[in-house]
Amino acid sequence: MRHNKAINHLGRKSGHRKALLANMASSLIKEKRINTTVAKAKALKVYVEPLITKSKDDSTHSRRIVFSYLKDKEAVKELFGVIAPKIAERPGGYTRVLHTGFRQGDAADMALIELVDFNEAALAAAPKKEEKKATRRSRAKKAAEAPAAEEAPKAEE
């Protein structure tokens, strides 16, 4: 049973785990996407999403709190300067975890974790919503009437 096991310890002591997540979060913020194991990606998602939410409020206090987690000036600058304005309207869900298969050496389940608003390929390929004009039944009636109307003028010529 897994009672009171709220976080994945990732097989590390707490100091090592905090350093690992801080470094991975800094890399994710700087690079916008990183390749890692599924367990680490899921742990990173829980770690970095509150920091991105904090970056929406650009105050000295929130910058200091985020810096206490990331310990990287460049990542904090990137987060508050580039990422925060782009995700300002988004209510949550800033990261996406995509399973990519298994690692060659040890068959670990691998994943790609990325910031949602920074994937240009997915944003370009996103389907644009089109309005539904009518129901299927009424389209069928219109389609049946249209050829009959077109044939009548052709017969007169």
C-alpha positions as CSV (number, residue, x, y, z in Angstrom):
1,M,0.0,0.0,0.0
2,R,1.2,3.5,-0.7
3,H,-0.5,5.5,2.1
4,N,1.1,8.9,2.7
5,K,3.4,8.7,-0.3
6,A,2.6,12.0,-1.8
7,I,5.7,12.5,-4.0
8,N,7.9,10.3,-6.1
9,H,11.3,10.2,-4.3
10,L,13.0,9.2,-7.6
11,G,15.5,6.9,-5.7
12,R,17.3,9.9,-4.2
13,K,17.7,11.6,-0.8
14,S,15.9,14.9,-0.4
15,G,18.9,17.2,-1.2
16,H,19.8,15.3,-4.3
17,R,16.1,15.3,-5.5
18,K,15.8,19.1,-4.9
19,A,19.0,19.8,-6.8
20,L,17.9,17.4,-9.7
21,L,14.5,19.1,-10.0
22,A,15.9,22.6,-9.8
23,N,18.4,21.8,-12.6
24,M,15.8,20.2,-14.7
25,A,13.4,23.1,-14.2
26,S,16.1,25.6,-15.2
27,S,16.9,23.5,-18.3
28,L,13.2,23.3,-19.2
29,I,12.8,27.1,-18.8
30,K,15.9,27.9,-20.9
31,E,15.5,25.2,-23.6
32,K,11.6,25.1,-23.7
33,R,11.8,21.2,-23.9
34,I,13.9,18.5,-22.5
35,N,14.1,14.7,-22.9
36,T,14.0,12.6,-19.7
37,T,12.4,9.6,-18.1
38,V,8.6,9.6,-17.6
39,A,8.9,9.5,-13.7
40,K,11.3,12.5,-13.7
41,A,9.0,14.4,-16.2
42,K,6.0,13.9,-14.0
43,A,7.9,15.0,-10.9
44,L,9.2,18.0,-12.8
45,K,5.7,19.0,-14.0
46,V,4.5,19.1,-10.4
47,Y,7.6,21.1,-9.5
48,V,7.7,23.7,-12.3
49,E,4.0,24.5,-12.8
50,P,3.6,26.5,-9.5
51,L,6.7,28.4,-10.4
52,I,5.3,29.4,-13.7
53,T,2.1,30.5,-12.0
54,K,4.1,32.6,-9.6
55,S,5.9,34.3,-12.6
56,K,2.6,35.8,-13.7
57,D,2.9,38.3,-10.8
58,D,6.2,40.1,-11.6
59,S,7.1,41.4,-8.2
60,T,10.4,41.3,-6.2
61,H,8.8,38.9,-3.7
62,S,7.7,36.4,-6.4
63,R,11.1,36.7,-8.2
64,R,12.9,35.8,-4.9
65,I,10.6,32.9,-4.2
66,V,11.2,31.5,-7.7
67,F,14.9,32.1,-7.4
68,S,15.0,30.1,-4.1
69,Y,13.7,27.1,-6.1
70,L,15.6,27.5,-9.3
71,K,18.9,28.9,-8.1
72,D,19.7,30.2,-11.6
73,K,19.5,33.9,-12.5
74,E,19.3,33.3,-16.2
75,A,16.4,30.9,-15.8
76,V,14.5,33.4,-13.6
77,K,15.1,36.2,-16.1
78,E,13.8,34.0,-18.9
79,L,10.8,32.9,-16.9
80,F,9.7,36.4,-15.9
81,G,10.8,38.1,-19.2
82,V,9.8,35.7,-22.0
83,I,7.5,32.9,-20.6
84,A,5.3,34.8,-18.2
85,P,3.9,37.3,-20.8
86,K,3.1,34.5,-23.2
87,I,1.2,32.4,-20.7
88,A,-0.6,35.3,-19.0
89,E,-4.1,34.3,-20.1
90,R,-3.6,30.5,-19.6
91,P,-5.2,29.3,-16.4
92,G,-2.8,26.3,-15.9
93,G,-1.4,23.4,-17.7
94,Y,1.8,25.0,-18.9
95,T,3.7,21.8,-19.6
96,R,3.1,18.8,-21.8
97,V,4.6,15.3,-21.3
98,L,4.9,13.2,-24.4
99,H,5.9,9.6,-24.2
100,T,8.7,8.8,-26.7
101,G,9.4,5.1,-26.2
102,F,12.1,3.2,-24.4
103,R,15.8,4.0,-23.8
104,Q,18.2,1.6,-25.6
105,G,20.4,0.8,-22.7
106,D,18.1,0.0,-19.8
107,A,14.6,0.1,-21.4
108,A,13.6,3.1,-19.2
109,D,10.3,4.7,-20.4
110,M,11.3,8.0,-21.9
111,A,9.3,11.2,-22.3
112,L,9.7,14.7,-23.8
113,I,8.5,17.5,-21.5
114,E,7.9,20.9,-23.1
115,L,6.2,24.2,-22.4
116,V,2.9,24.2,-24.2
117,D,2.9,27.7,-25.7
118,F,6.4,27.4,-27.1
119,N,5.9,24.4,-29.5
120,E,5.8,26.2,-32.9
121,A,5.1,23.0,-34.8
122,A,2.0,22.2,-32.7
123,L,0.8,25.8,-32.8
124,A,1.2,25.9,-36.6
125,A,-0.6,22.6,-37.1
126,A,-3.4,23.3,-34.7
127,P,-6.7,23.1,-36.6
128,K,-8.7,26.3,-36.9
129,K,-12.2,25.9,-35.6
130,E,-14.8,26.2,-38.4
131,E,-18.4,27.1,-37.8
132,K,-21.0,24.4,-38.4
133,K,-23.4,25.8,-41.0
134,A,-26.3,23.3,-40.7
135,T,-27.2,19.9,-39.6
136,R,-26.5,16.8,-41.7
137,R,-30.2,16.3,-42.6
138,S,-30.7,19.9,-43.9
139,R,-27.4,19.7,-46.0
140,A,-28.7,16.5,-47.6
141,K,-32.0,18.3,-48.6
142,K,-30.1,21.3,-50.0
143,A,-27.7,19.0,-51.9
144,A,-30.6,17.1,-53.5
145,E,-32.4,20.4,-54.5
146,A,-29.3,22.1,-55.9
147,P,-28.6,19.6,-58.8
148,A,-32.3,19.6,-59.8
149,A,-32.3,23.4,-60.0
150,E,-29.1,23.5,-62.1
151,E,-30.4,20.9,-64.6
152,A,-33.5,22.9,-65.5
153,P,-31.7,25.9,-67.0
154,K,-29.3,23.6,-69.0
155,A,-32.3,21.8,-70.6
156,E,-33.7,25.1,-71.8
157,E,-30.6,26.2,-73.6
